[in-house]
Amino acid sequence: MTNPSDENNTVDAILAQSPPLGLDIPEGTSFEHWLALGKHLALADNALAWRVGDWWVYGEHRYGDRITAVRTRGWNGPSFGACRNYAMVARAFETSRRRDVLSFSHHREVASLSPADADQLLDWAEEPRRNDGKPRSTRELRSQVRSRVAARTDATSTGQRKLERREQTERLRRRALSFPTNLDDSANVLPVPAEPAALRVEPLPLDRVAIARSALDALNYAQRLDLFLERPGEVILAHAVLTQRHQPRERSSSVG
C-alpha cells in the first residue's frame, strides 16, 4: 500500500512530464499509482466545470463584452453554451453546498429546484456511500426529480381547479341573489279553451319534494357536485327563493 503523499507526488510528476494534450505514463508505474492518477483526472474534470461556471459568473456584471469575446473566431476556450450551462449550476450552488463526492452532473440535475429540495435529493443520491457503496447515478436522480416535479404539478393543478370552482360558485351565488324573488310567469301561460276548462279533473297526488329528495339521496357526493355545477344558477336561485319564503314574518302590533 502506498501513502497519499507518495501517490500525490507520483501523480504530479506524471502530469508535469506529460504533453498538454495527453499523458506520458512511465513504464513500471504501479497499479496503485495508476488508480491514483485516474482519480485525480476525474476530480480535475469535475472541478473544471465548477471553475468555468464561477469564472463566467464573476464576469457577468463586470465585463459587458464577454459574450462577444468567447464568440470570436480566435477564441479557443469553452464555448458560450458551455459557459452558460456551467454558470447556471454554479449560480444555484454556493461553494458550501457543493458535494465533492457527487459529480457536477448530479448538481446540474437538481439545479432548477429550490435549495431545500435540491439538498434533499443530493442527500438521497449520496446515501449509498454510507455503506461503502457508489452514489446513485444521475439517471436515477433525474427520475426522482421528474417524479417530484410531476407530483407538485398535479397538486397545483388540483388546487387551482378547486379555487376556480369556488370562485365560479361564488359568482353564480351573487348573481342569483340579485334576481327578483317574486317571479310572475303568468304572461307565459297559454289560454285554455272554455270547454276543457269547464271539465273537472282531479289531480293525482304528487309529492315533488319527496321525489326530489329520493333522487338526491340516490346520488353520491361527486354526482351531486356534478349536478350542481351543471345547473348552478337554478339551484342557487331555488335555494334563495325558498329561504326567503320560509323566513318568519314580523307580526305587526295592533293599537287597541
C-alpha positions in Angstrom: 0.0 0.0 0.0 1.2 3.5 -0.9 0.6 6.5 1.3 -1.4 9.5 0.0 1.7 11.8 -0.1 3.6 9.3 -2.3 0.6 9.0 -4.6 0.3 12.8 -5.0 4.0 13.2 -5.7 3.8 10.5 -8.4 0.7 12.0 -10.0 2.2 15.4 -10.0 5.4 14.1 -11.6 3.5 12.2 -14.4 1.4 15.3 -15.2 4.5 17.6 -15.2 6.3 15.4 -17.8 3.2 14.8 -20.0 2.4 16.8 -23.1 -0.6 19.3 -22.9 -2.9 17.0 -24.9 -2.0 13.7 -23.5 -0.5 11.6 -20.7 3.0 10.1 -20.7 2.8 7.3 -18.1 6.2 5.7 -17.3 6.8 2.0 -17.7 6.7 0.2 -14.3 4.1 2.5 -12.8 2.4 0.6 -10.0 -1.3 -0.3 -10.1 -2.0 1.9 -7.0 -0.3 4.9 -8.7 -2.2 4.3 -11.9 -5.5 4.3 -9.9 -4.5 7.5 -8.1 -3.8 9.2 -11.4 -7.3 8.2 -12.7 -8.9 9.6 -9.5 -7.0 12.8 -9.9 -8.1 13.2 -13.5 -11.8 12.6 -12.6 -11.7 15.2 -9.8 -9.9 17.6 -12.0 -12.6 17.3 -14.7 -15.3 17.7 -12.1 -13.5 20.8 -10.6 -13.0 22.3 -14.0 -16.8 22.5 -14.6 -17.3 24.4 -11.3 -14.4 26.7 -12.0 -15.6 27.6 -15.5 -19.0 28.3 -14.0 -17.6 30.5 -11.3 -15.4 32.2 -13.9 -18.3 33.1 -16.1 -20.5 34.2 -13.1 -17.7 36.5 -12.0 -17.6 38.3 -15.3 -21.4 38.5 -15.6 -21.8 42.1 -14.2 -18.2 43.2 -14.7 -17.4 42.8 -18.4 -20.1 43.8 -20.9 -18.4 42.3 -23.9 -17.7 38.8 -22.5 -20.2 37.1 -24.8 -18.7 38.7 -27.9 -15.2 37.7 -26.7 -16.0 34.0 -26.4 -17.7 34.0 -29.8 -14.8 35.4 -31.8 -13.1 33.2 -34.3 -9.8 33.3 -32.4 -11.2 32.1 -29.0 -10.1 28.6 -28.1 -11.6 28.4 -24.6 -15.0 26.9 -23.6 -18.0 27.8 -25.8 -20.6 30.3 -24.9 -23.1 27.4 -24.4 -20.8 25.6 -22.1 -20.1 28.7 -20.1 -23.8 29.5 -19.7 -24.6 25.9 -18.6 -21.8 25.7 -16.1 -22.7 29.2 -14.7 -26.3 28.2 -14.2 -25.3 25.3 -11.9 -22.5 27.4 -10.2 -25.0 30.2 -9.5 -27.5 27.7 -8.0 -24.9 26.2 -5.6 -22.7 28.3 -3.4 -19.4 26.7 -2.6 -20.6 25.4 0.8 -23.4 23.3 -0.8 -21.3 21.6 -3.4 -20.7 17.9 -2.8 -17.3 16.6 -3.7 -18.4 13.0 -3.6 -21.0 13.8 -6.3 -20.3 14.8 -9.8 -21.1 18.2 -11.4 -23.8 16.4 -13.4 -25.6 15.4 -10.2 -25.8 19.0 -9.2 -27.0 20.0 -12.7 -29.9 17.6 -12.4 -31.3 19.5 -9.4 -30.1 23.0 -10.1 -33.6 24.2 -11.1 -35.2 23.1 -7.8 -35.4 25.1 -4.6 -32.3 24.8 -2.4 -34.2 22.6 0.1 -35.4 20.2 -2.5 -32.0 20.1 -4.2 -30.1 19.4 -1.0 -32.6 16.7 -0.1 -32.2 14.9 -3.4 -28.4 15.2 -3.3 -28.6 13.6 0.2 -30.6 10.8 -1.4 -28.1 10.4 -4.2 -25.2 10.3 -1.7 -26.9 7.9 0.7 -25.4 4.6 -0.6 -21.9 5.8 0.3 -22.8 5.3 4.0 -22.5 1.6 3.3 -19.3 2.0 1.2 -21.3 1.9 -2.0 -21.4 4.1 -5.0 -23.6 7.2 -5.2 -26.8 6.8 -7.1 -26.5 7.6 -10.8 -27.6 10.8 -12.5 -30.2 8.8 -14.3 -31.8 7.6 -11.0 -31.5 11.2 -9.7 -33.2 12.5 -12.8 -36.1 10.1 -12.3 -36.6 11.3 -8.8 -36.6 14.9 -9.9 -39.2 14.2 -12.6 -41.4 12.3 -10.1 -41.3 15.2 -7.6 -42.0 17.9 -10.2 -44.9 15.9 -11.6 -46.4 15.3 -8.1 -46.2 19.0 -7.3 -47.6 20.0 -10.7 -50.7 17.7 -10.1 -51.2 19.1 -6.7 -51.0 22.7 -8.0 -53.4 21.9 -10.8 -55.9 20.2 -8.4 -55.8 23.2 -6.1 -56.2 25.6 -9.0 -59.3 23.7 -10.2 -60.8 23.8 -6.8 -60.2 27.5 -6.5 -61.7 28.2 -9.9 -64.8 26.2 -8.9 -65.2 28.1 -5.7 -64.9 31.4 -7.5 -67.4 30.3 -10.1 -69.8 29.2 -7.5 -69.5 32.5 -5.6 -70.1 34.5 -8.7 -73.3 32.4 -9.5 -74.5 32.8 -5.9 -74.2 36.5 -6.0 -75.9 36.7 -9.4 -78.7 34.5 -8.2 -79.3 36.6 -5.1 -79.7 39.7 -7.3 -82.6 38.1 -9.1 -86.2 39.2 -8.1 -87.9 36.6 -5.8 -91.5 37.4 -6.8 -91.5 35.7 -10.2 -94.6 36.2 -12.2 -94.8 33.9 -15.3 -98.5 34.4 -16.0 -97.6 36.0 -19.3 -96.1 32.7 -20.4 -99.3 30.7 -19.7 -101.4 29.8 -22.7 -105.1 30.5 -22.6 -107.3 27.4 -22.1 -110.5 26.9 -24.2 -113.8 27.2 -22.4 -114.9 23.6 -22.8 -111.7 21.9 -21.5 -111.6 24.5 -18.8 -115.1 23.5 -17.6 -114.0 19.9 -17.1 -113.2 18.9 -13.6 -110.1 16.9 -13.5 -108.9 15.5 -10.2 -105.1 16.0 -10.0 -103.1 13.0 -8.9 -101.4 13.4 -5.6 -97.8 14.1 -6.4 -95.2 15.0 -3.7 -92.5 16.6 -5.8 -90.4 17.4 -2.8 -90.3 13.7 -1.7 -89.4 12.7 -5.3 -86.6 15.2 -5.5 -85.3 14.2 -2.0 -85.3 10.5 -3.0 -83.5 11.3 -6.2 -80.8 13.3 -4.4 -80.4 10.6 -1.8 -79.6 8.1 -4.5 -76.6 10.2 -5.7 -73.2 10.2 -4.2 -71.2 13.3 -3.3 -69.5 13.5 -6.7 -72.7 13.1 -8.6 -74.4 15.8 -6.5 -71.5 18.2 -7.2 -71.7 17.5 -10.9 -75.4 18.2 -10.8 -74.8 21.5 -9.0 -72.0 22.5 -11.4 -74.2 21.6 -14.4 -77.1 23.9 -13.3 -75.7 26.1 -10.6 -77.9 29.1 -11.3 -81.2 27.3 -10.9 -80.1 25.5 -7.8 -78.9 28.7 -6.1 -82.0 30.6 -7.2 -84.3 27.9 -5.8 -82.4 28.0 -2.6 -82.7 31.8 -2.3 -86.4 31.8 -3.1 -87.3 29.0 -0.6 -85.1 30.5 2.1 -86.9 33.9 1.7 -90.3 32.3 1.7 -89.7 30.4 4.9 -88.4 33.3 6.8 -90.7 34.2 9.7 -92.7 37.4 9.1 -92.8 40.1 11.7 -96.2 40.5 13.2 -97.4 44.0 13.3 -98.7 45.0 16.7 -102.2 46.5 16.7 -103.0 49.5 18.9 -106.3 49.0 20.9 
